[in-house]
Amino acid sequence: MVDEYTRHLERNKEVKGKGLSQFRMKVLADVLLFFSPFSVAVLPHIVGKPSRENMFALSVCVIGEAISWASIPIFAWLLYQGFEWTGNAWLYGLRLLVLALVCEVPYDYVMFGSAFDMRSQNPVFGLVVALIVLGILDLMYAWRTSVLKVVLSAGVIIIGLLWDFMLSIGQTQRLMNVGIVTLGMCVTYYYLHSRENTMVFTAAIFGAACVLTPGLGAVALHYRNDKLGYTHRWTRWAFYPVYPIMLVLCAAIGMAN
C-alpha cells in the first residue's frame, strides 16, 4: 500500500522554484543549530573561556547559542509536517526517540565535558515530547467541542511543558528551555495551520518573547513553498545523522584543545 508520504512525494516531483522547500528549510535549520555546539565546545578555545572576567567571550558564546535558537520554529514546523504526513506516528516517534538517545552522550560531552549529565537533555527529546502531545491532541480532535475537551487538551499541553521543564531540554545557557519553545511552536501550528498569516504572526510573537531569535526563525515559515525539494526517498534519511555528527565533531575538537 502506498503511504501518504509517498503520494506527497509523487505530487512534488517538480522541485524547482522560489521559496524555501522542505529540503532548504532542513539545511537552514541544521546550519543554525550548528551554532549551539560550536559556541559551547569550540568558540571558548578561540575567544577564551566565558566568565565574568571575560565578558567578551561570554557575549560571543551566548550570541552563538542565541543564533541556534532561530532553528527551533523551523524544526517544530518540520516535525508538525512529519506528523501530518507520516503513515505511522508510532514509528516516527520511535525514530526520533532513538535519535535522541544516540545524541545524548555526545551532547553531554559538548555541554558538560562528560558522558552522562542530567543538568540538560538534548533538544531532540523536545521533539519527542512535542510529537507525543500532538498525537494525543489528534486523538481528541474528533470529539465534539466541549468544556471537557478543552480542559483535557490544556492538561495534555501542560503535562508536556512540565516534562520539558523537568528534563531541562536544551537549557544550556540557563536562559531558555528549548523543549518548551518547541512544544509551544508545534501547538501553534497544530491549531492555526489553516490560517497562514495568523499562524506565522502568532509563532513570531511567541518566538520573539522567547529571547527574540526564535521569532526570526518563525518568519522564515512565511517564505516556504510547500515543496519537498528532492525526489528521492533516501534524502530525508540523510538528515537524521547530521545532528549527532556535528555533536561528535564539536566534542572531539573541544576535548582535543
Disulfide bonds with the S-S distance in Angstrom:
none
